Amino acid sequence: MKIKPALVASCLLLSCSALAQTPDSVDQYIQSEMQKRQIPGLALLVIRDGQIVKAQGYGFSNVELQVPVKPETIFQSGSVGKQFTATAVMMLVEEGKLTLDDPLTKFFADAPPAWKNVKVRNLLSHTGGFTRLSQGFRLPSRLHRRRAAKIVEGIALAYPPGSSWSYSNLGYLTLGFTASPDGSTEISSTTGSSSRWG
């Protein structure tokens, strides 16, 4: 039986086309994990040797409105930003630009008197007297450091610094300010820290 070259070429094109439309193993793994862990959406970026080899959105960024995730979708990071804020502050400590025992009054000229007893180490360890943001409290999504600091300075400490522990978004927001004392950094209220550090 003689096989015609045109038939072989057509079969190869059909096979290539089918392969291009078949999800790869990464897609299959991501979709499987999303279903297993009930993840509504995520954006994936894979870089190899400085080159983007895969940029893909999966699922929805807004389930209610069925808004699909795109590779460029920006997600709120929540408290993940705190680890970057803490790292940035510790880098400044290593560089000698601040110390763990610096009082907040070193960074805030108009700070309330109670802040003179709050040290950088207290903010890092959630023992500064600041609390979690109260229900319904929100800073505007993009706010200059000086304006945000004024809002935070108006909130009384909940307990004497170092005397107790309380998970503190306000403490980390304030800690983020110390990493940018010139006041030039905009603040992201969704991360509890300066946007410069996540």
Backbone torsions as a table, in degrees:
resi	resn	phi	psi	omega
1	MET	NA	132.1	-177.5
2	LYS	-98.9	127.7	179.5
3	ILE	-95.7	129.6	-178.3
4	LYS	-81.1	135.7	179.9
5	PRO	-56.5	-36.2	-178.9
6	ALA	-63.7	-36.4	179.5
7	LEU	-67.7	-42.3	178.4
8	VAL	-62.1	-45.9	179.9
9	ALA	-61.0	-41.6	179.1
10	SER	-63.9	-41.8	178.8
11	CYS	-64.3	-41.9	178.6
12	LEU	-63.2	-43.1	178.9
13	LEU	-63.2	-42.3	178.4
14	LEU	-64.0	-39.7	179.2
15	SER	-64.9	-44.6	179.9
16	CYS	-63.7	-40.6	179.7
17	SER	-64.1	-42.2	179.4
18	ALA	-65.1	-40.5	178.6
19	LEU	-63.9	-39.1	-178.8
20	ALA	-64.9	-29.0	-178.3
21	GLN	-91.7	-10.0	179.9
22	THR	-83.0	130.0	177.7
23	PRO	-60.3	138.9	178.5
24	ASP	-77.9	178.1	-175.6
25	SER	-65.1	-30.4	177.4
26	VAL	-66.4	-47.2	177.8
27	ASP	-57.1	-45.6	-178.5
28	GLN	-62.9	-43.2	179.6
29	TYR	-63.6	-47.5	-179.0
30	ILE	-59.7	-48.2	-178.5
31	GLN	-63.9	-37.1	177.7
32	SER	-64.7	-46.6	-179.6
33	GLU	-66.8	-37.8	178.0
34	MET	-60.8	-42.9	179.8
35	GLN	-67.6	-44.8	-177.9
36	LYS	-63.9	-39.9	-175.6
37	ARG	-99.2	4.7	179.2
38	GLN	55.8	48.6	177.5
39	ILE	-92.5	119.5	-176.0
40	PRO	-71.9	-29.6	-179.3
41	GLY	-170.1	155.3	176.1
42	LEU	-158.8	158.5	175.4
43	ALA	-115.1	134.9	-177.0
44	LEU	-118.9	135.3	173.5
45	LEU	-132.5	123.8	177.1
46	VAL	-116.6	125.9	179.2
47	ILE	-119.9	132.0	177.3
48	ARG	-128.7	125.3	-179.6
49	ASP	52.5	40.6	177.5
50	GLY	77.2	2.6	-179.4
51	GLN	-113.5	138.9	176.2
52	ILE	-72.8	121.4	178.1
53	VAL	-106.0	-19.2	176.8
54	LYS	-156.6	127.9	173.2
55	ALA	-135.3	113.3	-171.2
56	GLN	-146.8	140.2	171.7
57	GLY	-102.1	145.9	-179.8
58	TYR	-132.3	139.6	175.2
59	GLY	70.9	-148.2	-173.0
60	PHE	-124.5	140.7	173.4
61	SER	-84.4	-23.6	175.0
62	ASN	-137.3	104.7	-175.4
63	VAL	-66.2	-42.4	-177.6
64	GLU	-59.2	-42.1	-178.6
65	LEU	-95.9	1.0	179.1
66	GLN	56.4	44.4	178.3
67	VAL	-86.4	115.5	-177.5
68	PRO	-70.0	147.3	174.3
69	VAL	-75.8	135.8	174.1
70	LYS	-113.2	164.1	178.0
71	PRO	-56.8	-29.1	-177.7
72	GLU	-94.1	6.8	178.8
73	THR	-61.9	134.3	178.1
74	ILE	-101.5	127.5	179.7
75	PHE	-106.6	150.9	172.0
76	GLN	-71.3	136.3	-176.7
77	SER	-92.9	-11.0	-179.4
78	GLY	58.2	-138.1	-175.6
79	SER	-78.6	-1.2	176.3
80	VAL	-59.6	-30.1	-179.8
81	GLY	-62.2	-23.7	-178.0
82	LYS	-61.8	-37.5	-179.9
83	GLN	-66.1	-32.7	178.3
84	PHE	-73.9	-37.7	176.1
85	THR	-61.7	-47.4	-179.6
86	ALA	-61.5	-41.6	178.6
87	THR	-63.4	-43.6	179.9
88	ALA	-61.9	-42.6	179.2
89	VAL	-64.0	-43.8	179.9
90	MET	-66.0	-31.0	174.5
91	MET	-65.5	-39.0	177.3
92	LEU	-67.1	-34.7	175.5
93	VAL	-63.3	-46.8	178.8
94	GLU	-60.4	-34.7	179.6
95	GLU	-80.4	-3.9	178.8
96	GLY	77.8	15.6	-178.3
97	LYS	-85.4	-17.8	171.8
98	LEU	-157.2	167.1	177.6
99	THR	-124.1	162.2	179.2
100	LEU	-66.8	-21.5	-179.5
101	ASP	-98.2	8.0	174.7
102	ASP	-65.2	133.0	175.0
103	PRO	-78.0	155.6	179.1
104	LEU	-60.9	-27.5	-179.5
105	THR	-63.2	-17.1	175.3
106	LYS	-67.5	-29.4	-174.3
107	PHE	-102.4	-17.2	-175.6
108	PHE	-128.9	103.6	-176.5
109	ALA	-61.1	-35.0	-176.7
110	ASP	-102.5	22.1	-176.9
111	ALA	-63.8	148.9	175.8
112	PRO	-63.3	152.0	-178.6
113	PRO	-53.6	-34.1	-178.6
114	ALA	-61.8	-23.0	-177.8
115	TRP	-72.6	-14.5	-178.5
116	LYS	-66.4	-20.7	178.8
117	ASN	-93.7	-3.4	179.4
118	VAL	-91.7	120.5	-179.4
119	LYS	-102.1	161.1	177.1
120	VAL	-54.8	-42.7	-179.4
121	ARG	-60.8	-32.9	177.6
122	ASN	-64.6	-40.5	179.5
123	LEU	-67.3	-40.2	178.9
124	LEU	-61.2	-34.7	-174.1
125	SER	-103.6	12.4	178.1
126	HIS	60.7	36.0	179.4
127	THR	-123.7	23.4	-174.8
128	GLY	-87.2	-5.1	-177.3
129	GLY	98.4	-10.6	176.4
130	PHE	-80.8	158.3	-179.8
131	THR	-121.8	178.0	172.1
132	ARG	-63.7	150.5	177.0
133	LEU	-59.2	136.4	-179.2
134	SER	-70.7	158.4	-179.1
135	GLN	-55.9	128.3	178.0
136	GLY	87.1	-11.0	179.2
137	PHE	-77.3	125.6	178.2
138	ARG	-143.5	132.6	168.4
139	LEU	-83.1	152.4	172.8
140	PRO	-55.0	150.7	-172.5
141	SER	-63.3	-31.0	176.4
142	ARG	-129.7	115.3	-172.1
143	LEU	-142.7	133.1	178.3
144	HIS	-65.2	145.3	-175.9
145	ARG	-52.4	-45.9	-176.6
146	ARG	-62.3	-40.7	179.6
147	ARG	-69.5	-41.3	178.7
148	ALA	-64.9	-41.6	179.7
149	ALA	-60.2	-39.8	178.5
150	LYS	-60.3	-40.2	178.5
151	ILE	-64.4	-47.1	-178.4
152	VAL	-66.1	-38.7	179.6
153	GLU	-60.7	-25.6	-179.7
154	GLY	-80.7	-3.7	-179.5
155	ILE	-99.5	120.6	-177.2
156	ALA	-66.1	147.8	174.4
157	LEU	-65.9	144.9	-177.8
158	ALA	-84.7	-22.3	-179.3
159	TYR	-160.0	161.0	-179.9
160	PRO	-62.9	136.4	-179.2
161	PRO	-53.5	135.0	177.6
162	GLY	83.7	-6.0	-175.6
163	SER	-91.9	-13.8	-176.6
164	SER	-155.7	175.2	177.2
165	TRP	-124.0	135.6	174.9
166	SER	-152.9	122.1	178.6
167	TYR	-51.9	128.3	-166.9
168	SER	-135.0	104.8	172.2
169	ASN	-67.5	-41.0	179.3
170	LEU	-62.9	-38.0	178.0
171	GLY	-62.2	-42.8	179.9
172	TYR	-74.8	-30.6	173.3
173	LEU	-61.4	-46.1	179.1
174	THR	-65.8	-39.3	177.5
175	LEU	-60.6	-39.3	176.3
176	GLY	-60.4	-33.4	177.9
177	PHE	-64.5	-35.7	-178.1
178	THR	-67.2	-24.0	178.7
179	ALA	-79.0	-8.7	179.4
180	SER	-139.3	64.6	-172.9
181	PRO	-67.2	-12.5	179.7
182	ASP	-77.0	-9.8	176.6
183	GLY	80.1	10.0	-175.6
184	SER	-87.2	-15.2	-174.3
185	THR	-83.5	134.9	173.5
186	GLU	-79.5	153.7	-175.0
187	ILE	-108.1	138.4	174.0
188	SER	-105.3	114.2	-176.5
189	SER	-71.4	-15.8	-178.5
190	THR	-78.5	-19.8	-177.9
191	THR	-102.7	-13.9	-177.0
192	GLY	73.7	20.4	180.0
193	SER	-156.8	176.2	-179.9
194	SER	-71.3	144.0	-176.8
195	SER	-64.9	-22.0	177.1
196	ARG	-60.3	-33.8	-177.1
197	TRP	-106.3	4.7	177.3
198	GLY	101.8	NA	NA
